[in-house]
């Protein structure tokens, strides 16, 4: 037998046996009104005759106007009737059966007409009571006294006018202040002002194809509405900075020939609470007017994450942006159930920026959500106020063609209610351009300047800049043009672009000079990285190598992926670790077991990769995920927070041991590879000491002993050259131990070229 208490619904009016109980106000309101009228009439008599006392005035009103007592008696009898009907079911039932025919007749009238009649009757009753009171005040018949009321109002106008002026003046001050504060932050560009078209947006063709569809429905809404659908009214463009989100929105306005309303990220920031709400309402009032005038309008909210969030977003709201967490190798976690995906991702996002109350303060985001919800509001003062006052239904508003476009690089900071269908119907990721997109972007910007680059060089430039956006490509070409002008030319060459790329990626080198033994040590360090990367790593290619000191590095070997690859494999990560460990094993190999502190960053990178391989990616000796073990404290009998629980410590120690074993094995392997390629390391170190910075092709040319674009690596194939490099290296090692200067100058291989 169930112990659950049965729930009883609230009784319907048709099921009641007695009348609904009246509140105290409803029971006394008419008696109170008649009492006020009675004493007002007595006060009028006393005002006309100062000798008349209060008691005499009360008696005189009662004798001269007995109808007041009649009305009061009728109201008392009515309330007694209601009171009995509220407690006596037979009385109420009999009344409903034999005497409630008037209610049945009244309810045959429509609700709208019954409301009009009741409102008219109430107005007439109040006018009648007012005429009685005015008749007593002016000693005139009630009807005639009613017509004397305007005269009394006119005589009081000077005082009322002063009061009204004071009130209006104060109101105008507040209205002007709030109107002034609610201006700004919104710029309107009309169709002729916008020159951008889709042809000006390069490298994002897959997104533009979808956007064209949105514009088609904006221009021809009947194409979808005639089949029962609706025009998508909101688009979210999200992705890294500089990928062209703002340019896309501008091109949408240019292609559609509609006004473009740009909403500044700080448009809704205000000092006073409520200003943001006024700005939102003013914005959408403007959008509706522009939509009716031009047949549509495009509203663009840049940096939409500034709108904020009403609180910590629930974990489920971030599911659509979790590809960064799961990776993209097997379409993220979309094969999981929603509960499982939420469980995994709930701890992955930092919601510090999303916990505010909205970018514009209290109520701003809520006002924006309300305006975007598509609620149809009647337009115009006459339509909303006058027609309703006259008892006429307001006309329905027209269909507004408003396309809302938002852009952000922090989609997880947006409120979930903002992203629901009906407000934001489509969400497009504007990511880094693919290689064909980068080629097209380079071609577009190169066409605007004079240059001598071939199609092959542009293709190669797109290859060596895998994460270049439209903004970075434009900036690189501009920097190349500056470099050309600095050298007295107006046409950009390949060397100009490469130097511009190096400047943008590395920054200007510091104006410092290494002492000879340190220069050689840095060159050996970077040469070990370069040789290991060239020999062992195939998923990356060397972009450049340098020993010029920067702001936070002594030298570096930068690599880039030759192709747009979206998956990574264990052998590739092992190659990355080998490249990182090459500095430590190389310094110990070339400097008799000694090594510098410069390997700290390399060891950190190697350890991080090894940790993920062993504990997260299933590329180690175990299969379980360390992240899950840590989250659920696997092996702990007491659960989280249990005093004396050593499960986490044991897990960390076991993981650390496996990581150390893996790194030690790879370190030994790294030393063996460098030992077998010793001559290549010395050759690359020498080239770096001579040229300071080498492009990737020149690094490969030195290692392979072939001719490169700038550096000729063929002399390094000569055994005499290698012997000379060994001799100089030995002198540098002795200087390193003695903290002195090498007793040999840097080897000049030009003297060997003529003898080869």
C-alpha positions as CSV (number, residue, x, y, z in Angstrom):
1,X,0.0,0.0,0.0
2,X,1.4,3.4,-1.0
3,X,2.3,5.9,1.8
4,X,2.3,8.8,-0.7
5,X,-0.1,11.5,0.4
6,X,-2.8,12.0,-2.2
7,X,-2.8,15.5,-3.7
8,X,-6.1,17.3,-3.9
9,X,-6.5,19.9,-6.6
10,X,-8.1,23.3,-6.0
11,X,-11.9,23.2,-6.3
12,X,-13.5,24.5,-9.4
13,X,-16.2,27.2,-9.1
14,X,-18.8,24.8,-10.7
15,X,-18.1,22.3,-7.9
16,X,-18.6,24.7,-5.0
17,X,-21.6,24.2,-2.7
18,X,-21.3,27.7,-1.1
19,X,-20.3,31.1,-2.4
20,X,-16.7,32.2,-2.6
21,X,-15.8,34.2,0.5
22,X,-15.4,38.0,-0.1
23,X,-12.4,39.9,1.2
24,X,-12.8,42.6,3.9
25,X,-12.3,45.3,1.3
26,X,-14.9,44.0,-1.1
27,X,-17.4,43.6,1.8
28,X,-17.0,47.2,3.0
29,X,-15.9,49.3,0.0
30,X,-19.5,50.6,-0.9
31,X,-20.3,51.3,2.7
32,X,-17.1,53.2,3.1
33,X,-17.8,55.2,-0.1
34,X,-21.3,56.2,1.2
35,X,-19.9,57.2,4.6
36,X,-17.3,59.4,2.9
37,X,-20.1,61.1,0.8
38,X,-22.3,61.5,3.9
39,X,-19.5,63.3,5.9
40,X,-18.5,65.4,2.8
41,X,-22.1,66.7,2.6
42,X,-22.1,67.5,6.3
43,X,-18.8,69.4,5.9
44,X,-20.3,71.4,3.0
45,X,-23.2,72.4,5.2
46,X,-20.8,73.5,8.0
47,X,-18.8,75.5,5.5
48,X,-21.9,77.4,4.3
49,X,-23.1,78.1,7.9
50,X,-20.3,78.6,10.4
51,X,-22.9,78.6,13.3
52,X,-24.1,75.1,12.4
53,X,-22.6,72.4,14.7
54,X,-21.3,69.0,13.6
55,X,-24.2,67.1,15.2
56,X,-26.7,69.4,13.6
57,X,-25.0,69.1,10.2
58,X,-25.1,65.3,10.5
59,X,-28.8,65.3,11.4
60,X,-29.7,67.7,8.6
61,X,-27.9,65.6,6.0
62,X,-29.7,62.5,7.2
63,X,-33.1,64.3,7.1
64,X,-32.5,65.9,3.7
65,X,-31.0,63.0,1.9
66,X,-32.6,59.8,3.2
67,X,-31.6,57.9,0.0
68,X,-28.1,57.6,1.5
69,X,-29.6,55.4,4.2
70,X,-31.6,53.5,1.7
71,X,-28.5,52.7,-0.4
72,X,-26.6,51.8,2.8
73,X,-29.4,49.5,3.9
74,X,-29.5,47.8,0.5
75,X,-25.8,47.3,0.6
76,X,-26.0,45.8,4.2
77,X,-28.8,43.4,3.1
78,X,-26.7,42.4,0.1
79,X,-23.7,41.7,2.2
80,X,-25.8,39.7,4.7
81,X,-27.1,37.7,1.7
82,X,-23.5,37.1,0.6
83,X,-22.5,36.1,4.1
84,X,-25.3,33.5,4.4
85,X,-24.5,32.1,1.0
86,X,-20.8,31.7,2.0
87,X,-21.7,29.4,4.8
88,X,-25.1,27.8,4.1
89,X,-25.0,25.5,1.1
90,X,-28.8,24.9,0.9
91,X,-29.4,28.7,0.8
92,X,-26.8,29.2,-1.8
93,X,-28.1,26.3,-3.9
94,X,-31.7,27.5,-3.8
95,X,-30.7,31.0,-4.7
96,X,-28.6,29.7,-7.7
97,X,-31.6,27.6,-8.8
98,X,-34.5,30.1,-8.5
99,X,-33.1,33.6,-8.4
100,X,-29.8,33.7,-10.3
101,X,-31.4,34.1,-13.8
102,X,-30.0,37.7,-14.0
103,X,-26.4,36.3,-13.9
104,X,-27.3,33.8,-16.6
105,X,-28.7,36.6,-18.8
106,X,-25.7,38.8,-18.2
107,X,-23.2,36.0,-19.1
108,X,-24.9,35.5,-22.4
109,X,-23.3,38.8,-23.4
110,X,-19.7,38.4,-24.7
111,X,-16.9,39.1,-22.2
112,X,-15.6,42.1,-24.2
113,X,-19.1,43.8,-24.3
114,X,-19.8,42.9,-20.6
115,X,-16.5,44.6,-19.7
116,X,-17.5,47.7,-21.6
117,X,-20.9,47.9,-19.9
118,X,-19.5,47.4,-16.4
119,X,-16.9,50.1,-17.0
120,X,-19.6,52.5,-18.3
121,X,-21.9,51.8,-15.3
122,X,-19.1,52.4,-12.9
123,X,-18.3,55.7,-14.5
124,X,-21.9,56.8,-14.3
125,X,-22.1,55.9,-10.6
126,X,-19.0,57.9,-9.8
127,X,-20.4,60.9,-11.8
128,X,-23.7,60.7,-9.9
129,X,-21.9,60.7,-6.5
130,X,-19.7,63.6,-7.7
131,X,-22.7,65.6,-8.8
132,X,-24.4,65.1,-5.4
133,X,-21.3,66.3,-3.5
134,X,-20.8,69.3,-5.9
135,X,-24.5,70.2,-5.5
136,X,-24.0,70.4,-1.7
137,X,-20.9,72.5,-2.1
138,X,-22.5,75.0,-4.5
139,X,-26.1,74.8,-3.1
140,X,-27.3,73.9,-6.6
141,X,-29.2,70.9,-8.0
142,X,-26.8,68.0,-8.6
143,X,-27.0,68.1,-12.4
144,X,-26.5,71.9,-12.5
145,X,-23.6,71.7,-10.0
146,X,-21.9,69.2,-12.2
147,X,-21.7,71.8,-15.0
148,X,-20.2,74.3,-12.5
149,X,-17.2,72.0,-11.9
150,X,-15.2,73.4,-14.8
151,X,-15.6,76.9,-13.4
152,X,-14.2,75.8,-10.1
153,X,-11.3,74.1,-11.9
154,X,-10.6,77.2,-13.9
155,X,-10.4,79.3,-10.7
156,X,-7.9,76.9,-9.3
157,X,-5.7,76.7,-12.4
158,X,-3.0,79.2,-11.2
159,X,-2.2,77.1,-8.2
160,X,-2.5,73.8,-10.1
161,X,-0.4,75.2,-13.0
162,X,2.4,76.1,-10.6
163,X,2.3,72.6,-9.1
164,X,2.1,71.0,-12.5
165,X,5.0,73.1,-13.8
166,X,7.2,72.1,-10.9
167,X,6.4,68.4,-11.4
168,X,7.0,68.7,-15.2
169,X,10.2,70.5,-14.7
170,X,11.6,67.8,-12.4
171,X,10.4,65.1,-14.7
172,X,12.0,66.8,-17.7
173,X,15.4,67.0,-15.8
174,X,15.3,63.2,-15.2
175,X,14.1,62.5,-18.7
176,X,16.9,64.6,-20.3
177,X,19.5,63.0,-18.0
178,X,18.5,59.5,-18.8
179,X,18.1,60.3,-22.5
180,X,21.6,61.7,-22.6
181,X,23.1,58.7,-20.8
182,X,21.3,56.3,-23.0
183,X,22.8,57.7,-26.2
184,X,26.0,56.4,-27.9
185,X,27.4,53.0,-28.6
186,X,25.3,52.4,-31.7
187,X,26.4,53.4,-35.2
188,X,24.1,53.1,-38.2
189,X,25.6,52.6,-41.7
190,X,23.2,52.9,-44.6
191,X,23.4,50.7,-47.7
192,X,25.4,53.3,-49.7
193,X,27.9,53.6,-46.9
194,X,29.0,49.9,-47.0
195,X,31.4,48.9,-49.8
196,X,32.3,45.5,-48.4
197,X,31.1,42.4,-50.3
198,X,31.4,38.7,-49.9
199,X,34.2,38.8,-52.5
200,X,36.3,40.8,-50.0
201,X,36.1,37.9,-47.4
202,X,38.7,35.2,-48.2
203,X,39.5,31.9,-46.6
204,X,36.0,31.2,-45.0
205,X,34.0,29.9,-48.0
206,X,32.2,27.2,-46.0
207,X,30.8,29.8,-43.6
208,X,29.9,32.3,-46.3
209,X,27.9,29.6,-48.1
210,X,25.6,29.3,-45.0
211,X,25.4,33.0,-44.5
212,X,24.3,33.5,-48.1
213,X,21.4,31.2,-47.3
214,X,20.4,33.4,-44.3
215,X,20.4,36.5,-46.6
216,X,18.3,34.7,-49.2
217,X,15.6,34.1,-46.5
218,X,16.0,37.8,-45.4
219,X,15.4,39.0,-48.9
220,X,12.7,36.4,-49.8
221,X,11.0,35.3,-46.6
222,X,8.2,33.7,-48.5
223,X,10.5,31.0,-49.7
224,X,10.3,29.4,-46.3
225,X,7.2,30.9,-44.7
226,X,4.9,29.6,-47.4
227,X,5.8,26.1,-46.2
228,X,5.1,26.8,-42.6
229,X,8.7,27.7,-41.5
230,X,10.2,31.0,-40.3
231,X,13.2,33.1,-41.2
232,X,16.2,32.4,-39.0
233,X,16.8,35.7,-37.2
234,X,20.0,35.2,-35.3
235,X,23.6,34.2,-36.2
236,X,26.5,33.6,-33.9
237,X,30.0,33.8,-35.4
238,X,32.6,32.4,-32.9
239,X,36.2,31.6,-33.3
240,X,39.8,32.9,-32.7
241,X,40.5,36.6,-33.1
242,X,41.3,38.0,-36.5
243,X,39.6,35.3,-38.5
244,X,37.1,37.7,-40.2
245,X,34.0,37.6,-38.1
246,X,33.4,41.4,-38.2
247,X,34.3,41.5,-41.9
248,X,31.7,38.9,-42.6
249,X,29.0,40.8,-40.8
250,X,29.9,43.9,-42.7
251,X,29.8,42.1,-46.0
252,X,26.3,40.7,-45.1
253,X,25.0,44.2,-44.9
254,X,26.8,45.2,-48.1
255,X,25.4,42.2,-50.0
256,X,21.9,42.6,-48.8
257,X,21.6,46.3,-49.4
258,X,20.2,46.8,-45.9
259,X,21.2,49.2,-43.2
260,X,24.0,47.9,-40.9
261,X,23.7,48.8,-37.2
262,X,27.0,48.3,-35.3
263,X,26.6,47.8,-31.6
264,X,29.8,48.6,-29.7
265,X,30.9,46.1,-27.1
266,X,30.6,48.7,-24.3
267,X,27.3,50.1,-25.6
268,X,25.3,48.8,-22.6
269,X,27.8,49.7,-19.9
270,X,26.3,52.4,-17.7
271,X,26.9,54.1,-14.4
272,X,23.3,53.9,-13.3
273,X,21.0,50.9,-13.1
274,X,18.4,51.0,-15.8
275,X,20.4,52.9,-18.4
276,X,21.3,49.6,-20.1
277,X,17.7,48.6,-20.3
278,X,16.8,52.0,-21.9
279,X,19.7,51.5,-24.4
280,X,18.4,48.1,-25.4
281,X,14.8,49.3,-25.9
282,X,16.1,52.3,-27.9
283,X,18.2,50.1,-30.0
284,X,15.4,47.7,-31.0
285,X,13.0,50.7,-31.5
286,X,15.5,52.0,-34.1
287,X,15.9,48.5,-35.6
288,X,12.2,48.2,-36.1
289,X,12.0,51.6,-37.8
290,X,14.9,50.8,-40.1
291,X,13.3,47.4,-40.9
292,X,10.0,48.9,-42.0
293,X,11.7,51.6,-44.0
294,X,14.3,49.4,-45.9
295,X,12.6,46.0,-45.7
296,X,15.2,44.6,-43.3
297,X,18.2,45.5,-41.2
298,X,21.4,43.8,-40.0
299,X,22.3,44.3,-36.3
300,X,25.9,43.4,-35.4
301,X,27.0,42.9,-31.8
302,X,30.8,42.8,-31.7
303,X,32.5,41.0,-28.8
304,X,29.1,39.6,-27.6
305,X,30.7,38.0,-24.6
306,X,30.7,41.5,-23.0
307,X,27.0,41.0,-22.6
308,X,27.9,38.7,-19.8
309,X,25.8,36.0,-18.1
310,X,23.1,36.1,-15.4
311,X,25.1,33.6,-13.4
312,X,27.1,30.4,-13.6
313,X,25.9,28.7,-16.8
314,X,24.8,25.1,-16.3
315,X,27.1,22.5,-17.7
316,X,24.7,21.4,-20.4
317,X,24.8,24.8,-21.9
318,X,28.4,24.4,-23.0
319,X,28.0,21.2,-24.9
320,X,28.2,22.8,-28.3
321,X,31.6,24.3,-27.7
322,X,33.4,21.3,-26.2
323,X,35.4,20.2,-29.3
324,X,38.4,22.0,-27.8
325,X,38.1,19.6,-24.8
326,X,37.4,16.3,-26.5
327,X,39.6,17.0,-29.6
328,X,38.4,16.6,-33.1
329,X,39.7,13.2,-34.0
330,X,36.4,11.4,-33.7
331,X,34.0,14.3,-33.6
332,X,34.7,15.1,-30.0
333,X,32.3,13.6,-27.4
334,X,29.3,13.6,-29.6
335,X,29.0,9.8,-29.5
336,X,28.4,10.1,-25.8
337,X,25.1,10.6,-24.1
338,X,24.3,14.2,-23.0
339,X,24.7,13.2,-19.3
340,X,28.1,11.7,-20.0
341,X,29.3,14.7,-22.0
342,X,28.1,17.1,-19.3
343,X,29.9,15.0,-16.7
344,X,33.2,15.2,-18.5
345,X,33.0,18.8,-19.5
346,X,31.6,20.4,-16.4
347,X,35.0,21.0,-14.8
348,X,36.7,22.0,-18.1
349,X,35.5,25.6,-18.4
350,X,36.5,28.6,-16.3
351,X,33.4,30.6,-15.8
352,X,34.9,33.6,-14.1
353,X,33.9,36.0,-16.8
354,X,30.5,34.5,-17.2
355,X,29.4,34.9,-13.6
356,X,28.6,38.6,-13.8
357,X,25.2,40.1,-14.0
358,X,25.5,41.1,-17.6
359,X,27.7,43.6,-19.3
360,X,25.3,46.5,-18.9
361,X,24.3,46.0,-15.3
362,X,21.1,44.7,-13.7
363,X,18.4,43.8,-16.2
364,X,20.3,44.7,-19.4
365,X,20.8,41.1,-20.6
366,X,17.2,40.2,-19.6
367,X,15.9,43.2,-21.7
368,X,18.0,42.0,-24.6
369,X,16.6,38.5,-24.3
370,X,13.0,39.9,-24.2
371,X,13.5,42.0,-27.3
372,X,15.1,39.1,-29.2
373,X,12.4,36.7,-28.3
374,X,10.2,37.8,-31.2
375,X,7.3,39.0,-29.0
376,X,5.0,41.0,-31.3
377,X,4.2,44.4,-29.7
378,X,1.6,46.8,-31.1
379,X,3.2,49.9,-32.6
380,X,2.4,53.6,-32.2
381,X,0.7,55.8,-29.5
382,X,-2.6,55.9,-31.3
383,X,-2.6,52.2,-32.0
384,X,-1.7,51.2,-28.4
385,X,-3.4,53.9,-26.3
386,X,-6.2,55.6,-28.2
387,X,-7.7,52.6,-29.9
388,X,-7.6,50.6,-26.6
389,X,-9.2,53.6,-24.7
390,X,-12.0,53.6,-27.3
391,X,-12.5,49.9,-26.7
392,X,-11.0,48.9,-30.1
393,X,-8.4,46.2,-30.5
394,X,-4.9,47.4,-31.5
395,X,-3.7,46.5,-34.9
396,X,-1.2,43.7,-35.1
397,X,2.4,44.8,-35.8
398,X,4.0,44.0,-39.1
399,X,6.7,41.4,-39.5
400,X,10.1,42.9,-38.8
401,X,13.0,41.7,-40.8
402,X,15.8,42.0,-38.3
403,X,18.9,39.8,-38.7
404,X,20.9,39.7,-35.5
405,X,24.6,38.8,-35.9
406,X,26.9,38.3,-32.9
407,X,30.6,37.7,-32.8
408,X,32.8,36.4,-30.0
409,X,35.9,34.4,-29.3
410,X,34.5,33.4,-25.9
411,X,31.3,31.5,-26.7
412,X,31.3,29.8,-23.3
413,X,30.7,33.2,-21.7
414,X,27.4,33.7,-23.4
415,X,24.1,33.0,-21.5
416,X,22.4,29.8,-22.5
417,X,19.1,31.6,-23.0
418,X,20.7,33.9,-25.5
419,X,21.8,30.9,-27.6
420,X,18.5,29.2,-27.8
421,X,16.7,28.8,-31.2
422,X,14.4,31.8,-31.8
423,X,17.1,34.2,-30.7
424,X,20.3,32.7,-32.1
425,X,19.2,30.1,-34.7
426,X,22.5,29.4,-36.3
427,X,26.1,29.2,-34.9
428,X,29.1,29.1,-37.2
429,X,32.7,28.5,-36.1
430,X,35.0,30.9,-38.0
431,X,38.3,29.1,-37.4
432,X,41.7,29.4,-38.8
433,X,41.7,29.3,-42.6
434,X,42.7,26.1,-44.3
435,X,45.7,26.1,-46.6
436,X,43.6,26.9,-49.7
437,X,42.0,29.7,-47.7
438,X,45.4,31.1,-46.7
439,X,46.6,30.9,-50.3
440,X,43.5,32.9,-51.4
441,X,44.0,35.4,-48.6
442,X,47.6,35.9,-49.5
443,X,46.7,36.4,-53.1
444,X,44.0,38.9,-52.3
445,X,46.3,41.1,-50.2
446,X,49.3,40.7,-52.6
447,X,47.1,41.9,-55.4
448,X,46.8,45.2,-53.6
449,X,50.6,45.9,-53.6
450,X,53.5,45.5,-55.9
451,X,55.4,42.2,-55.4
452,X,57.6,39.7,-57.2
453,X,56.4,36.5,-55.5
454,X,55.5,33.5,-57.7
455,X,52.5,31.3,-57.2
456,X,54.8,28.6,-55.8
457,X,56.2,31.0,-53.3
458,X,52.8,32.1,-52.2
459,X,51.8,28.5,-51.8
460,X,54.9,27.9,-49.7
461,X,54.2,31.0,-47.6
462,X,50.7,29.6,-46.9
463,X,52.3,26.3,-45.9
464,X,54.8,27.8,-43.4
465,X,52.1,30.0,-41.7
466,X,49.6,27.3,-40.6
467,X,47.7,29.4,-38.0
468,X,47.7,32.7,-39.9
469,X,44.4,34.6,-39.9
470,X,43.3,37.3,-42.3
471,X,44.5,39.9,-39.9
472,X,47.9,38.4,-39.4
473,X,48.4,37.9,-43.2
474,X,47.5,41.5,-43.9
475,X,49.9,42.7,-41.2
476,X,52.7,40.4,-42.5
477,X,52.4,41.7,-46.0
478,X,52.3,45.3,-44.8
479,X,55.4,44.7,-42.7
480,X,57.1,43.2,-45.8
481,X,56.2,46.4,-47.8
482,X,57.7,48.5,-45.0
483,X,60.9,46.4,-45.2
484,X,61.0,46.9,-48.9
485,X,60.6,50.7,-48.7
486,X,63.3,50.8,-46.0
487,X,65.7,49.2,-48.5
488,X,64.7,51.7,-51.3
489,X,62.3,49.4,-53.2
490,X,58.6,49.6,-53.8
491,X,58.1,45.9,-54.7
492,X,57.9,43.1,-52.1
493,X,60.3,40.2,-52.5
494,X,60.4,36.8,-50.9
495,X,63.1,37.9,-48.5
496,X,61.0,40.9,-47.4
497,X,58.1,38.6,-46.5
498,X,60.3,36.1,-44.6
499,X,61.9,38.8,-42.6
500,X,58.5,40.3,-41.8
501,X,57.3,36.9,-40.7
502,X,60.3,36.4,-38.5
503,X,59.9,39.9,-37.0
504,X,56.2,39.3,-36.2
505,X,56.8,35.8,-34.7
506,X,60.0,36.5,-32.8
507,X,60.0,40.3,-32.3
508,X,63.1,42.4,-32.9
509,X,66.3,40.8,-31.5
510,X,67.9,42.4,-28.6
511,X,71.1,44.5,-29.4
512,X,73.4,42.2,-27.4
513,X,76.5,40.2,-28.3
514,X,77.3,36.8,-26.9
515,X,80.8,36.0,-25.7
516,X,82.4,33.5,-28.0
517,X,82.1,30.4,-25.8
518,X,78.4,31.2,-24.9
519,X,77.6,31.9,-28.6
520,X,79.0,28.4,-29.5
521,X,77.1,26.8,-26.6
522,X,73.8,28.3,-27.7
523,X,74.5,27.3,-31.3
524,X,75.2,23.7,-30.2
525,X,72.0,23.7,-28.2
526,X,69.9,24.9,-31.1
527,X,71.7,22.7,-33.6
528,X,70.8,19.6,-31.5
529,X,67.2,20.7,-31.7
530,X,67.4,21.3,-35.4
531,X,69.2,18.1,-36.3
532,X,66.8,16.0,-34.2
533,X,63.8,17.7,-35.7
534,X,65.1,17.2,-39.2
535,X,66.1,13.6,-38.8
536,X,63.2,12.2,-36.6
537,X,60.2,14.4,-37.0
538,X,58.1,14.1,-40.2
539,X,54.8,15.7,-39.1
540,X,56.5,19.1,-38.6
541,X,59.0,21.0,-40.7
542,X,61.5,23.5,-39.5
543,X,60.4,27.1,-40.0
544,X,63.5,28.9,-38.8
545,X,66.4,28.6,-36.4
546,X,68.1,31.5,-34.6
547,X,70.7,32.2,-32.0
548,X,69.8,35.9,-31.8
549,X,68.7,36.7,-28.3
550,X,65.1,37.8,-27.8
551,X,63.1,39.1,-24.9
552,X,62.6,35.7,-23.3
553,X,64.9,33.3,-25.2
554,X,68.6,32.9,-26.2
555,X,67.7,31.1,-29.3
556,X,65.1,28.8,-30.8
557,X,64.2,26.3,-33.5
558,X,60.6,26.9,-34.6
559,X,58.6,24.2,-36.5
560,X,55.3,24.2,-38.3
561,X,53.1,21.5,-39.7
562,X,53.4,21.0,-43.5
563,X,49.7,20.0,-43.8
564,X,46.5,20.8,-42.0
565,X,46.4,17.8,-39.7
566,X,43.7,17.3,-37.1
567,X,44.9,14.1,-35.4
568,X,48.1,13.3,-33.5
569,X,49.8,9.9,-33.0
570,X,52.0,8.3,-30.4
571,X,55.1,8.2,-32.7
572,X,54.6,11.9,-33.4
573,X,54.5,12.8,-29.7
574,X,57.6,10.7,-29.1
575,X,59.4,12.6,-31.9
576,X,58.4,15.9,-30.2
577,X,59.8,14.6,-26.9
578,X,63.0,13.6,-28.7
579,X,63.4,17.1,-30.1
580,X,62.8,18.6,-26.7
581,X,65.3,16.3,-25.0
582,X,67.9,16.8,-27.7
583,X,69.2,20.0,-25.9
584,X,69.9,18.1,-22.7
585,X,71.5,15.0,-24.3
586,X,73.3,17.2,-26.8
587,X,74.9,19.5,-24.2
588,X,76.0,16.5,-22.1
589,X,77.3,14.8,-25.3
590,X,79.3,17.8,-26.6
591,X,80.3,19.3,-23.3
592,X,81.6,16.2,-21.5
593,X,78.5,15.6,-19.3
594,X,77.9,19.2,-18.4
595,X,74.6,21.0,-19.3
596,X,73.2,24.6,-18.9
597,X,70.0,25.9,-17.2
598,X,68.7,26.7,-20.7
599,X,67.3,23.2,-21.0
600,X,64.6,23.9,-18.3
601,X,61.9,24.9,-20.8
602,X,62.6,21.9,-23.0
603,X,62.3,19.6,-20.0
604,X,59.0,21.1,-19.0
605,X,57.7,20.6,-22.6
606,X,58.9,17.0,-22.7
607,X,57.5,16.2,-19.2
608,X,54.1,17.7,-20.1
609,X,53.8,15.7,-23.3
610,X,54.9,12.6,-21.6
611,X,52.4,13.2,-18.8
612,X,49.5,13.5,-21.2
613,X,50.7,10.4,-23.1
614,X,50.8,8.3,-20.0
615,X,47.8,9.6,-18.1
616,X,45.3,10.9,-20.7
617,X,45.9,9.8,-24.3
618,X,46.4,6.1,-23.8
619,X,49.9,6.2,-25.2
620,X,51.8,4.8,-22.2
621,X,52.0,1.5,-20.3
622,X,48.5,1.8,-18.8
623,X,45.1,2.6,-20.3
624,X,43.2,4.3,-17.5
625,X,42.8,8.1,-17.5
626,X,44.7,9.9,-14.7
627,X,42.2,12.8,-15.0
628,X,39.3,10.5,-14.1
629,X,41.3,8.8,-11.4
630,X,42.1,12.1,-9.9
631,X,38.6,13.4,-10.1
632,X,37.0,10.4,-8.5
633,X,39.9,9.5,-6.2
634,X,40.0,6.0,-7.5
635,X,41.0,3.5,-4.8
636,X,39.9,5.6,-1.9
637,X,37.5,3.7,0.4
638,X,36.4,6.8,2.2
639,X,35.6,9.0,-0.7
640,X,36.7,12.6,-1.3
641,X,38.2,14.6,1.6
642,X,38.7,11.6,3.8
643,X,41.6,12.3,6.3
644,X,44.6,10.1,5.9
645,X,43.7,9.0,2.4
646,X,46.8,8.2,0.4
647,X,45.1,7.1,-2.9
648,X,46.0,10.3,-4.7
649,X,49.5,10.2,-3.5
650,X,49.9,6.7,-4.7
651,X,48.4,7.5,-8.1
652,X,50.7,10.5,-8.5
653,X,53.8,8.5,-7.5
654,X,52.9,5.7,-9.9
655,X,52.3,8.1,-12.7
656,X,55.5,10.0,-12.0
657,X,57.5,6.7,-12.1
658,X,56.0,5.8,-15.5
659,X,56.7,9.3,-16.9
660,X,60.3,9.2,-15.6
661,X,60.9,5.8,-17.2
662,X,59.6,6.9,-20.5
663,X,61.7,10.1,-20.5
664,X,64.8,8.3,-19.5
665,X,64.4,5.8,-22.3
666,X,63.8,8.6,-24.8
667,X,66.8,10.6,-23.4
668,X,69.1,7.6,-24.1
669,X,67.7,7.2,-27.6
670,X,68.2,10.9,-28.2
671,X,71.8,10.8,-27.2
672,X,72.4,7.8,-29.6
673,X,70.8,9.7,-32.5
674,X,72.9,12.8,-31.9
675,X,76.1,10.7,-31.6
676,X,75.4,9.2,-35.0
677,X,74.8,12.7,-36.4
678,X,77.6,14.5,-34.7
679,X,79.0,16.1,-37.9
680,X,75.6,17.5,-38.8
681,X,75.2,19.1,-35.4
682,X,78.6,20.8,-35.7
683,X,77.8,21.9,-39.3
684,X,74.4,23.5,-38.3
685,X,76.0,25.1,-35.2
686,X,78.7,26.7,-37.4
687,X,76.0,28.0,-39.9
688,X,74.1,29.5,-37.0
689,X,77.2,31.2,-35.6
690,X,77.9,32.7,-39.0
691,X,74.3,33.7,-40.1
692,X,72.6,34.0,-36.7
693,X,69.2,33.2,-38.2
694,X,68.4,30.6,-40.8
695,X,65.2,29.8,-42.6
696,X,63.9,26.3,-42.6
697,X,65.1,25.5,-46.1
698,X,68.6,26.7,-45.3
699,X,68.6,24.5,-42.1
700,X,67.7,21.5,-44.2
701,X,70.4,22.5,-46.8
702,X,73.1,22.6,-44.2
703,X,72.1,19.3,-42.6
704,X,71.8,17.5,-46.0
705,X,74.9,19.3,-47.4
706,X,73.1,20.8,-50.4
707,X,72.7,24.3,-51.7
708,X,69.9,26.3,-50.0
709,X,68.1,29.5,-50.9
710,X,70.6,31.6,-49.0
711,X,73.2,29.3,-47.4
712,X,75.3,26.9,-49.4
713,X,75.6,23.7,-47.4
714,X,77.7,21.7,-49.8
715,X,81.1,22.6,-48.0
716,X,79.9,20.7,-44.9
717,X,80.2,17.5,-46.8
718,X,84.0,17.8,-46.8
719,X,85.7,15.8,-44.1
720,X,88.3,18.6,-43.8
721,X,85.6,21.1,-42.9
722,X,84.2,18.8,-40.3
723,X,87.7,18.3,-38.9
724,X,88.1,22.0,-38.6
725,X,84.7,22.4,-36.9
726,X,85.7,19.7,-34.4
727,X,89.0,21.5,-33.7
728,X,87.1,24.7,-33.0
729,X,84.6,22.9,-30.9
730,X,87.4,21.4,-28.8
731,X,88.8,24.9,-28.2
732,X,85.4,26.1,-27.2
733,X,84.9,23.3,-24.7
734,X,88.3,24.1,-23.1
735,X,87.3,27.7,-22.9
736,X,84.0,26.7,-21.4
737,X,85.8,24.8,-18.6
738,X,88.4,27.5,-18.0
739,X,85.9,30.4,-18.4
740,X,88.3,31.9,-21.0
741,X,88.2,32.7,-24.7
742,X,88.7,30.0,-27.3
743,X,92.3,30.0,-28.7
744,X,91.0,29.5,-32.2
745,X,88.8,31.9,-34.3
746,X,85.5,30.8,-35.7
747,X,86.2,28.4,-38.6
748,X,86.0,30.1,-42.0
749,X,84.8,27.5,-44.5
750,X,85.3,29.8,-47.5
751,X,89.0,28.8,-47.5
752,X,87.9,25.2,-48.1
753,X,85.5,25.9,-51.0
754,X,88.3,26.5,-53.5
755,X,90.0,23.2,-52.6
756,X,86.9,21.1,-53.0
